[in-house]
Amino acid sequence: MTKEGLFCTFGGMEPKALYQPFELYVSDMECWDERPLIYHFFEIVQVLEGNGHRIVNENKFPYSKGSIFLFTPLDCRGFGSETSTRFCSIRFSEVFLGQYKHAQERERIAQWLKQLEHIFFHHNRFQEVLIKRPGDCRMIAALISNMVEEYGEKQAYHEENLQHLVTLILNILTRNVSDRNGGTSTGLESDPLINRMLVHIRQHISSPEKLRVQYLAKHFNLSANYVGEYFRKLTGESLQRYITLYKIKLVQQRLAFSNLSISQIADELGFTDESHLSRQFRKHSGVGLGEYRKKVSKEMIVK
């Protein structure tokens, strides 16, 4: 008998955020029934025992013992177990990877996270993220085993060690979905149109003129009247909402991991001015720009 647990974003539900930058646990699949519906963190899952299928953004992919995959904060995630399943879950926020003491390192992490989220969101939404190299599978399994031990013992410098172990795992995962030029391995004309449209939006998020319906219609050979309908049909949300929420996500990254001023962030991401950015950010984040930056800065202080 197949048991399923699907966890997505639904209106009116309270979001789930980590109360600390990093959490790790090993558990049976039954615990998914108790998990929240909305996620604001990354998650790496390794299947220790069992088989079935994982559900990500309404797509189903088979899993078996040893399977490893990553969910981004925007992914709708879940599992359908066919045999008794046990898994290791590593959950971490951007704050965890941003807990570097030097500004230069924080800026590097900000850019790296942007690329990472783009790659995995693109794949999780439309196809399975595969670990193609057997050596990489063994390496990731060994790193996760080391993380479980390090997290359990919590000896001196364990936070720094966990941070570096997560980075190593993500580097290995990323190279399995990237080509030699650093792009996604599906960045071809043979990709479904919606894939190419999402990639275009993220690549040109700072250029409002290239995100207008008229431009998208001409660029992707669609009717201007059909662009919005097509986008909503394939993604489940409006074009404007997708663009706005992705911009807000980037604003949060800039506030957390850079010293850019509000004016510089507004200019970089194509907001009309600081006031426009401030209104949009408060509307979608629930707090002001300064309050958010101050809160994240406090969370970044290494305990």
Secondary structure as the mmCIF struct_conf table of DSSP 4:
data_model
#
loop_
_struct_conf.conf_type_id
_struct_conf.id
_struct_conf.beg_label_comp_id
_struct_conf.beg_label_asym_id
_struct_conf.beg_label_seq_id
_struct_conf.end_label_comp_id
_struct_conf.end_label_asym_id
_struct_conf.end_label_seq_id
STRN STRN1 LYS A 3 PHE A 7
TURN_TY1_P TURN_TY1_P1 GLY A 11 GLY A 12
HELX_LH_PP_P HELX_LH_PP_P1 MET A 13 PRO A 15
STRN STRN2 LYS A 16 LYS A 16
BEND BEND1 TYR A 19 PRO A 21
STRN STRN3 PHE A 22 ASP A 28
HELX_RH_3T_P HELX_RH_3T_P1 MET A 29 GLU A 34
BEND BEND2 ARG A 35 ARG A 35
BEND BEND3 LEU A 37 LEU A 37
STRN STRN4 TYR A 39 TYR A 39
BEND BEND4 PHE A 41 PHE A 41
STRN STRN5 PHE A 42 GLU A 49
STRN STRN6 GLY A 52 VAL A 56
TURN_TY1_P TURN_TY1_P2 ASN A 57 GLU A 58
STRN STRN7 ASN A 59 TYR A 63
TURN_TY1_P TURN_TY1_P3 LYS A 65 GLY A 66
STRN STRN8 ILE A 68 PHE A 71
TURN_TY1_P TURN_TY1_P4 PRO A 73 LEU A 74
STRN STRN9 ARG A 77 SER A 81
BEND BEND5 GLU A 82 THR A 83
STRN STRN10 ARG A 86 PHE A 92
HELX_RH_AL_P HELX_RH_AL_P1 GLU A 94 LEU A 97
TURN_TY1_P TURN_TY1_P5 GLY A 98 GLY A 98
BEND BEND6 LYS A 101 HIS A 102
HELX_RH_AL_P HELX_RH_AL_P2 ALA A 103 PHE A 126
BEND BEND7 GLN A 127 GLN A 127
HELX_RH_AL_P HELX_RH_AL_P3 PRO A 134 GLU A 153
TURN_TY1_P TURN_TY1_P6 ALA A 156 TYR A 157
HELX_RH_AL_P HELX_RH_AL_P4 HIS A 158 ARG A 175
TURN_TY1_P TURN_TY1_P7 ASN A 176 ASN A 176
BEND BEND8 VAL A 177 VAL A 177
STRN STRN11 SER A 178 SER A 178
TURN_TY1_P TURN_TY1_P8 ARG A 180 ASN A 181
BEND BEND9 GLY A 182 GLY A 183
STRN STRN12 THR A 184 THR A 184
TURN_TY1_P TURN_TY1_P9 SER A 185 THR A 186
BEND BEND10 LEU A 188 LEU A 188
TURN_TY1_P TURN_TY1_P10 GLU A 189 SER A 190
BEND BEND11 ASP A 191 ASP A 191
HELX_RH_AL_P HELX_RH_AL_P5 LEU A 193 GLN A 203
TURN_TY1_P TURN_TY1_P11 HIS A 204 SER A 206
HELX_RH_3T_P HELX_RH_3T_P2 PRO A 208 LYS A 210
BEND BEND12 LEU A 211 ARG A 212
HELX_RH_AL_P HELX_RH_AL_P6 VAL A 213 HIS A 219
TURN_TY1_P TURN_TY1_P12 PHE A 220 ASN A 221
HELX_RH_AL_P HELX_RH_AL_P7 ALA A 224 THR A 235
BEND BEND13 GLY A 236 GLU A 237
HELX_RH_AL_P HELX_RH_AL_P8 LEU A 239 PHE A 257
HELX_RH_AL_P HELX_RH_AL_P9 ILE A 262 GLU A 268
TURN_TY1_P TURN_TY1_P13 LEU A 269 GLY A 270
BEND BEND14 THR A 272 ASP A 273
HELX_RH_AL_P HELX_RH_AL_P10 GLU A 274 SER A 285
BEND BEND15 GLY A 286 VAL A 287
HELX_RH_AL_P HELX_RH_AL_P11 LEU A 289 GLU A 299
TURN_TY1_P TURN_TY1_P14 MET A 300 MET A 300
BEND BEND16 ILE A 301 ILE A 301
#
